[in-house]
Amino acid sequence: MTLRNASVYIAFAAIALSGCGANSSAMPVAAGSADADRASGVVAAAGINKIDHVVIVIQENRSVDNLFQGFPGADTQSYGYISSGKKVALGQVPLEATWDLDHSSTAFFEACNGTGKSIPGTDCQMNGFDKEAAGCGHAGYPKCPIAHPQYAFVPAKETKLYFEIGEQYVLGDRMFASDFDESSFVAHQYLIAAQSSSAVNYPNSDSWGCYGGGGVTIPTLSQQRQVQYDKRIVVCFENQTLGDELDAAKLSWRFYTSAVPGGSGHLWNAYSAIDHIYNGPDWKEDVIDPQTVFFSDVKHSKLPAVSWITPTCENSDHASCDSNTGPAWVTSIVNAVGKSKYWSSTAIFVVWDDPGGWYDHVPPKYVDYDGLGMRVPLLVVSPYAKKGYVSHVHYELSSLLSFVEKRFGLQALDASDQRATPPLDCFDFNQSPRKFVVIPSDKREDYFLRQPVDTRPVDNE
């Protein structure tokens, strides 16, 4: 597939809440340049063929400062600056907050430079998060728990399981969204196709894919990074995906997801927006509902070469979902693989699709019209993962595609996975596979198998 011009500069301005992203030009890259990262990756790649199964667990809407505040060795900051220049301490807001923050393209620019305007190529100051709209403190809404609800971190008692995973394996603190617009819809496209057809923000309905028909459209980006509301496209693309490449290579894959009852859509299901997947044999064979089928596939020796797993709203870490079961959900996936015959040949990547509007102090680079987005966490679990390692290498969402492509000899799909450094420094393939140690959790696999169906629709605010 022909790569888009990676140097194209596009920019944009506005829309309401939901999703993933961020962008700018300068940030303190702890591990040096992208070339240096790639060079070190060449050495680290030796032995990558010990990985026969890649599991990509997608969580929702958290920044590094918000979710991994104080993690040993990680670059986190417990304070920030608001648009007036005042220094404020980050407060505590639990995962189960019943309100959300604006995390649209407008919110990105507000957080970046405090103006709410696109300034392509300029540095993000990370000083305007207080200008993002918050779903608290208004008439008929919950009271805001702190003065600046955007400047917050999750209490340690709720992130304990994530910390335990990171302390046993790897936390990456330089992972960035490949798109800057903070849209979950766009971010999830990058996680399967390394692009989104220049779409920006959100569709005009809860429909996230081809099933919505020709009336479901989404704005696009101009080369000046402006939202083109007059140049909307139908949310049904013909982009080549990693699934297509795996099919061509005769490698198995599955996308474990959830359909929302009542015909309102497919929850965080990126493949529903790919025409030839949605209207082809892969839809029945490789797009699996519900996501808990993953547990039985592991037990019954059906784990594919590549898996994606999306959560329900309840288990997603998404603010406004009124739940704190996300860490236990991820832990149940890790434990299921760890206790199986697949442990010795698997790499699990846990990533959050966008920062959800939560404060983060590390500015992203400006790399092209659509990226990069703001910093999000990355956890890497494998018998070959370094123990208690914090990676400071610069990654983006498409780095996960790049890892799969490198392991299985596949071509890059687009500009973002071609430029993205695969997370190879997280592994030591010379070590013997580590014995799995179960991560204790009070909510195990059976708990999630018994959960009532979550009827809430996709993130489309």
C-alpha positions as CSV (number, residue, x, y, z in Angstrom):
1,M,0.0,0.0,0.0
2,T,1.3,3.4,-0.9
3,L,2.3,5.5,2.2
4,R,0.8,8.9,2.7
5,N,3.3,11.8,2.7
6,A,4.5,11.8,6.3
7,S,5.5,15.4,6.0
8,V,2.1,16.7,5.2
9,Y,1.0,19.3,7.7
10,I,-2.6,19.6,8.6
11,A,-4.3,21.1,11.6
12,F,-7.7,21.8,13.0
13,A,-9.8,23.5,15.6
14,A,-12.9,22.3,17.3
15,I,-15.5,19.8,18.5
16,A,-16.9,18.5,21.8
17,L,-15.7,15.8,24.1
18,S,-14.3,12.3,23.7
19,G,-11.3,10.3,22.5
20,C,-7.6,10.4,22.0
21,G,-4.7,12.4,20.9
22,A,-2.3,15.4,21.1
23,N,0.5,17.1,19.4
24,S,3.3,19.7,19.2
25,S,7.0,19.9,18.3
26,A,9.3,19.8,21.2
27,M,9.5,17.5,24.2
28,P,12.2,16.2,26.4
29,V,13.0,12.8,24.9
30,A,14.8,10.9,27.6
31,A,16.1,8.2,25.3
32,G,17.5,10.4,22.5
33,S,16.5,10.7,18.9
34,A,14.2,8.5,16.9
35,D,17.2,7.3,14.9
36,A,18.9,6.3,18.1
37,D,15.8,4.5,19.3
38,R,15.6,2.6,16.1
39,A,19.3,1.7,16.2
40,S,19.0,0.2,19.6
41,G,16.0,-1.6,18.4
42,V,17.9,-3.5,15.8
43,V,20.0,-5.2,18.5
44,A,16.9,-5.8,20.6
45,A,15.1,-7.4,17.7
46,A,17.3,-10.5,17.8
47,G,15.1,-13.2,19.2
48,I,11.8,-11.5,18.5
49,N,10.8,-14.7,16.7
50,K,10.3,-16.2,20.2
51,I,7.1,-14.3,20.2
52,D,4.3,-16.2,18.3
53,H,1.3,-14.4,19.9
54,V,0.8,-10.6,20.3
55,V,-2.1,-9.5,22.5
56,I,-3.1,-5.8,22.3
57,V,-5.3,-4.7,25.2
58,I,-6.9,-1.3,24.6
59,Q,-8.0,0.7,27.5
60,E,-9.5,4.2,27.5
61,N,-8.7,7.8,28.3
62,R,-5.9,8.2,30.8
63,S,-2.6,10.1,30.8
64,V,0.6,8.9,32.4
65,D,0.5,11.6,35.1
66,N,-3.1,10.7,35.8
67,L,-2.8,6.9,36.0
68,F,0.8,6.2,37.0
69,Q,1.4,9.1,39.3
70,G,4.6,8.4,41.4
71,F,5.5,5.1,39.7
72,P,9.1,4.4,40.6
73,G,11.5,5.5,37.9
74,A,8.8,7.0,35.6
75,D,8.6,10.6,34.6
76,T,5.5,11.8,36.4
77,Q,4.8,15.2,37.9
78,S,2.4,16.0,40.8
79,Y,1.8,19.6,39.8
80,G,1.0,21.6,36.7
81,Y,0.4,25.2,35.5
82,I,-2.9,26.6,34.5
83,S,-3.5,29.3,31.8
84,S,-3.0,32.2,34.2
85,G,0.5,30.8,35.0
86,K,-0.4,29.7,38.5
87,K,1.2,26.5,39.7
88,V,-1.4,24.0,41.0
89,A,-1.0,20.6,42.8
90,L,-2.7,17.6,41.2
91,G,-5.7,16.5,43.2
92,Q,-7.2,13.0,43.5
93,V,-10.2,11.9,41.3
94,P,-11.2,8.2,41.4
95,L,-11.7,6.1,38.3
96,E,-15.4,5.9,38.9
97,A,-16.0,9.6,38.4
98,T,-19.5,10.1,36.9
99,W,-18.4,13.0,34.8
100,D,-16.0,13.4,31.9
101,L,-13.6,16.0,30.5
102,D,-13.6,17.5,27.0
103,H,-11.0,15.6,25.0
104,S,-11.7,16.9,21.5
105,S,-9.4,18.7,19.0
106,T,-10.4,22.0,20.6
107,A,-9.4,20.6,24.1
108,F,-6.0,19.6,22.7
109,F,-5.2,23.1,21.6
110,E,-6.5,24.5,24.8
111,A,-4.4,22.2,26.9
112,C,-1.4,22.7,24.6
113,N,-1.2,26.5,24.4
114,G,-4.1,27.9,26.3
115,T,-5.6,29.4,23.2
116,G,-7.9,26.8,21.7
117,K,-6.4,27.6,18.3
118,S,-4.3,25.5,16.0
119,I,-0.7,26.6,15.7
120,P,1.0,24.0,13.5
121,G,4.5,23.1,14.4
122,T,4.8,25.1,17.6
123,D,5.7,23.9,21.0
124,C,3.0,22.8,23.4
125,Q,3.3,24.6,26.7
126,M,0.9,22.2,28.5
127,N,-0.6,25.1,30.4
128,G,-4.2,25.3,29.4
129,F,-5.9,22.2,30.7
130,D,-8.0,24.3,32.9
131,K,-9.7,25.7,29.8
132,E,-11.0,22.2,28.9
133,A,-14.7,21.8,29.6
134,A,-15.4,19.6,32.6
135,G,-18.7,17.7,33.1
136,C,-18.9,18.7,36.7
137,G,-19.7,21.9,38.6
138,H,-22.6,23.0,36.4
139,A,-26.4,23.1,37.1
140,G,-27.7,19.5,37.1
141,Y,-24.2,18.0,37.1
142,P,-22.0,16.5,39.9
143,K,-20.0,18.9,42.1
144,C,-16.4,19.1,41.1
145,P,-14.2,17.4,43.7
146,I,-11.3,19.8,43.2
147,A,-10.9,23.3,41.9
148,H,-9.3,22.3,38.6
149,P,-10.7,18.8,37.9
150,Q,-8.5,18.4,34.8
151,Y,-5.4,18.4,37.1
152,A,-5.9,15.1,38.8
153,F,-4.5,11.6,39.4
154,V,-6.2,8.3,40.3
155,P,-5.8,7.3,43.9
156,A,-3.1,4.7,44.6
157,K,-5.6,2.1,46.0
158,E,-7.3,2.0,42.6
159,T,-4.1,1.8,40.5
160,K,-2.5,-0.9,42.6
161,L,-2.9,-3.7,40.1
162,Y,-1.5,-1.6,37.3
163,F,1.5,-0.7,39.4
164,E,2.0,-4.4,40.2
165,I,2.0,-5.3,36.5
166,G,4.5,-2.5,35.8
167,E,6.7,-3.5,38.7
168,Q,6.8,-7.1,37.5
169,Y,7.3,-6.2,33.9
170,V,7.6,-2.9,31.9
171,L,6.0,0.5,32.0
172,G,6.6,2.8,29.0
173,D,6.4,6.5,29.9
174,R,7.1,7.9,26.4
175,M,4.1,6.4,24.5
176,F,2.1,9.0,22.6
177,A,-1.1,8.9,20.7
178,S,-0.4,8.8,16.9
179,D,-3.3,11.3,16.3
180,F,-3.6,14.6,18.1
181,D,-7.3,15.2,18.1
182,E,-8.1,13.1,21.2
183,S,-10.8,11.1,19.5
184,S,-11.2,7.5,20.4
185,F,-12.7,6.8,17.0
186,V,-9.6,8.1,15.2
187,A,-7.2,6.5,17.7
188,H,-8.7,3.0,17.3
189,Q,-8.3,3.4,13.5
190,Y,-4.6,4.0,14.1
191,L,-4.5,0.8,16.1
192,I,-5.6,-1.3,13.2
193,A,-4.7,0.7,10.1
194,A,-2.0,3.3,11.1
195,Q,-4.3,6.0,9.7
196,S,-7.9,7.3,9.7
197,S,-8.4,8.7,6.2
198,S,-7.7,12.2,7.7
199,A,-10.9,11.9,9.8
200,V,-11.0,14.0,12.9
201,N,-13.1,14.1,16.0
202,Y,-16.3,12.0,15.9
203,P,-19.0,10.7,13.7
204,N,-22.3,12.5,13.8
205,S,-24.1,9.6,15.5
206,D,-23.4,6.7,17.8
207,S,-22.7,4.6,14.8
208,W,-19.0,3.9,14.5
209,G,-18.9,2.1,11.2
210,C,-20.4,1.0,7.9
211,Y,-23.6,-0.3,9.6
212,G,-24.7,3.3,10.1
213,G,-25.2,3.9,6.4
214,G,-24.2,6.9,4.2
215,G,-25.7,9.4,6.5
216,V,-23.1,8.8,9.2
217,T,-20.2,11.1,8.4
218,I,-17.1,12.6,10.1
219,P,-15.1,15.8,9.5
220,T,-11.7,15.8,7.9
221,L,-8.5,17.7,8.3
222,S,-7.0,20.4,6.0
223,Q,-3.3,20.8,5.5
224,Q,-3.4,23.7,7.9
225,R,-4.8,21.5,10.6
226,Q,-8.3,23.0,10.5
227,V,-11.4,20.9,10.8
228,Q,-13.2,20.8,7.5
229,Y,-16.8,20.5,8.5
230,D,-17.8,21.1,4.9
231,K,-15.7,18.1,3.7
232,R,-17.1,15.3,5.7
233,I,-16.6,11.7,4.7
234,V,-18.8,8.6,5.3
235,V,-17.6,6.5,8.2
236,C,-17.0,3.4,6.1
237,F,-13.4,3.3,4.8
238,E,-11.4,1.0,2.4
239,N,-8.1,1.3,4.2
240,Q,-5.7,-1.6,4.3
241,T,-5.5,-2.9,7.9
242,L,-3.1,-5.1,9.8
243,G,-5.9,-7.8,9.7
244,D,-5.6,-7.8,5.9
245,E,-1.9,-8.2,6.0
246,L,-2.2,-11.1,8.5
247,D,-4.8,-12.7,6.2
248,A,-2.5,-12.4,3.2
249,A,0.4,-14.0,5.3
250,K,-2.0,-16.8,6.4
251,L,-1.6,-15.7,10.0
252,S,-4.6,-15.8,12.4
253,W,-6.1,-12.7,14.1
254,R,-9.1,-11.8,16.2
255,F,-10.6,-8.6,17.4
256,Y,-12.5,-9.2,20.6
257,T,-15.1,-6.6,21.2
258,S,-18.7,-5.9,22.3
259,A,-21.8,-5.1,20.4
260,V,-24.2,-2.7,22.2
261,P,-27.7,-4.1,22.4
262,G,-30.6,-2.2,20.8
263,G,-28.9,-1.6,17.4
264,S,-26.9,1.4,18.7
265,G,-23.6,0.1,17.4
266,H,-20.4,-1.8,18.2
267,L,-18.5,-0.6,21.2
268,W,-15.0,0.7,20.3
269,N,-14.9,-1.6,17.3
270,A,-12.5,-0.1,14.7
271,Y,-13.0,-2.8,12.1
272,S,-16.7,-1.9,11.8
273,A,-15.5,1.2,9.9
274,I,-13.6,-0.9,7.3
275,D,-16.0,-1.8,4.4
276,H,-14.3,-4.9,3.2
277,I,-14.0,-6.3,6.7
278,Y,-17.5,-5.4,7.8
279,N,-19.0,-6.7,4.6
280,G,-16.6,-9.6,4.2
281,P,-15.8,-13.0,5.7
282,D,-13.5,-11.5,8.4
283,W,-16.5,-10.0,10.2
284,K,-17.9,-13.3,11.2
285,E,-14.6,-15.2,11.4
286,D,-12.3,-12.7,13.2
287,V,-14.4,-10.0,14.8
288,I,-15.6,-11.7,18.0
289,D,-18.4,-10.6,20.4
290,P,-18.3,-10.5,23.4
291,Q,-14.7,-9.8,24.3
292,T,-14.8,-12.4,27.1
293,V,-14.6,-15.1,24.4
294,F,-10.9,-14.4,24.7
295,F,-10.8,-16.5,27.9
296,S,-12.3,-19.6,26.3
297,D,-10.0,-19.2,23.2
298,V,-7.0,-19.2,25.5
299,K,-8.3,-22.3,27.3
300,H,-9.2,-24.2,24.2
301,S,-6.0,-23.6,22.3
302,K,-7.4,-21.0,19.9
303,L,-5.3,-18.0,20.6
304,P,-4.5,-16.3,17.3
305,A,-1.2,-14.8,16.3
306,V,-2.5,-11.3,16.9
307,S,-5.4,-10.3,19.2
308,W,-7.0,-6.9,20.0
309,I,-9.2,-6.7,23.0
310,T,-11.5,-3.8,23.8
311,P,-13.4,-3.3,27.1
312,T,-17.0,-2.6,27.9
313,C,-17.6,0.9,29.3
314,E,-17.7,-0.5,32.8
315,N,-14.2,-2.0,32.5
316,S,-12.6,0.7,30.4
317,D,-11.1,3.3,32.8
318,H,-13.1,5.9,30.9
319,A,-14.3,8.7,33.1
320,S,-18.2,8.9,33.3
321,C,-18.4,5.1,33.2
322,D,-19.0,5.1,36.9
323,S,-16.7,2.1,37.6
324,N,-13.2,1.2,38.8
325,T,-13.0,-2.4,37.5
326,G,-10.6,-1.6,34.6
327,P,-7.4,-2.6,36.4
328,A,-9.0,-6.0,37.5
329,W,-10.2,-6.5,33.9
330,V,-6.7,-6.1,32.5
331,T,-5.3,-8.3,35.3
332,S,-7.7,-11.1,34.4
333,I,-6.4,-11.0,30.8
334,V,-2.8,-11.1,31.9
335,N,-3.5,-14.0,34.3
336,A,-5.4,-15.9,31.7
337,V,-2.4,-15.9,29.3
338,G,0.1,-16.3,32.1
339,K,-1.5,-19.5,33.4
340,S,-1.9,-21.0,29.8
341,K,0.4,-22.9,27.5
342,Y,0.8,-19.6,25.5
343,W,2.8,-17.8,28.2
344,S,6.2,-18.7,26.9
345,S,5.5,-17.3,23.4
346,T,3.3,-14.2,24.0
347,A,3.8,-10.5,24.3
348,I,0.9,-8.5,25.9
349,F,0.7,-4.8,25.2
350,V,-1.7,-2.7,27.3
351,V,-2.3,0.8,26.0
352,W,-4.7,3.6,26.6
353,D,-6.0,5.1,23.4
354,D,-6.0,8.7,24.5
355,P,-5.4,10.9,27.7
356,G,-9.1,11.7,28.2
357,G,-8.4,15.4,28.8
358,W,-6.4,14.6,32.0
359,Y,-3.3,16.7,32.7
360,D,0.1,15.5,31.6
361,H,3.3,17.5,31.8
362,V,5.3,16.0,28.8
363,P,4.6,17.8,25.5
364,P,4.3,15.7,22.4
365,K,6.2,16.2,19.2
366,Y,4.8,17.7,16.1
367,V,5.5,15.1,13.4
368,D,2.8,15.6,10.8
369,Y,-0.7,17.0,10.2
370,D,-2.4,14.5,12.5
371,G,0.1,13.9,15.3
372,L,1.5,13.3,17.7
373,G,-1.1,13.2,20.4
374,M,-0.6,13.5,24.2
375,R,1.2,11.0,26.3
376,V,-0.6,7.7,27.3
377,P,0.6,4.8,29.4
378,L,2.0,1.5,28.0
379,L,2.4,-1.8,29.9
380,V,4.4,-4.6,28.4
381,V,4.0,-8.2,29.8
382,S,5.9,-11.2,28.5
383,P,8.2,-13.9,29.8
384,Y,10.9,-12.0,27.9
385,A,10.0,-8.6,29.3
386,K,12.6,-6.9,31.5
387,K,11.6,-6.9,35.1
388,G,10.7,-3.7,36.8
389,Y,11.9,-1.7,33.7
390,V,10.7,1.8,32.8
391,S,11.2,2.5,29.1
392,H,11.8,6.1,28.2
393,V,12.0,5.3,24.4
394,H,9.7,7.4,22.3
395,Y,6.7,5.4,21.1
396,E,3.3,6.1,19.6
397,L,0.2,3.9,19.2
398,S,1.4,2.7,15.8
399,S,4.5,1.3,17.4
400,L,2.4,-1.7,18.3
401,L,1.7,-2.3,14.7
402,S,5.3,-1.8,13.9
403,F,6.2,-4.6,16.4
404,V,3.8,-7.0,14.8
405,E,5.1,-6.1,11.3
406,K,8.7,-6.6,12.4
407,R,7.9,-10.0,14.1
408,F,5.9,-11.4,11.1
409,G,7.7,-9.7,8.2
410,L,4.8,-7.5,7.2
411,Q,5.0,-4.1,5.4
412,A,4.2,-0.8,7.0
413,L,0.6,0.3,6.3
414,D,1.1,4.0,6.4
415,A,3.3,6.9,7.5
416,S,2.8,6.4,11.2
417,D,3.8,2.8,11.5
418,Q,6.6,3.4,9.1
419,R,8.1,6.1,11.4
420,A,7.1,4.4,14.7
421,T,9.8,2.7,16.8
422,P,8.6,-0.8,17.9
423,P,8.9,-1.3,21.6
424,L,11.8,-3.7,21.5
425,D,13.9,-2.2,24.3
426,C,11.2,-3.6,26.7
427,F,12.4,-7.2,26.0
428,D,15.5,-9.3,26.7
429,F,15.2,-12.2,24.3
430,N,18.5,-13.6,25.6
431,Q,16.9,-14.4,29.0
432,S,15.1,-17.7,29.7
433,P,11.4,-17.2,29.7
434,R,10.4,-16.1,33.2
435,K,7.9,-18.2,35.2
436,F,4.6,-16.5,35.4
437,V,3.5,-15.3,38.8
438,V,-0.2,-14.8,39.2
439,I,-1.2,-11.2,40.0
440,P,-3.7,-11.4,42.9
441,S,-7.1,-9.7,42.2
442,D,-10.4,-9.9,44.0
443,K,-12.2,-9.8,40.6
444,R,-11.1,-12.7,38.5
445,E,-12.1,-14.2,35.1
446,D,-15.4,-15.6,36.4
447,Y,-16.4,-12.1,37.6
448,F,-16.2,-10.7,34.1
449,L,-17.9,-13.7,32.6
450,R,-20.9,-13.1,34.9
451,Q,-21.1,-9.3,34.4
452,P,-24.4,-8.1,33.0
453,V,-24.4,-6.8,29.4
454,D,-23.3,-3.2,29.4
455,T,-25.8,-1.4,27.2
456,R,-24.1,2.0,27.1
457,P,-23.1,3.1,23.6
458,V,-19.8,4.1,22.1
459,D,-17.7,7.1,23.3
460,N,-19.1,9.7,21.0
461,E,-19.4,12.9,23.1
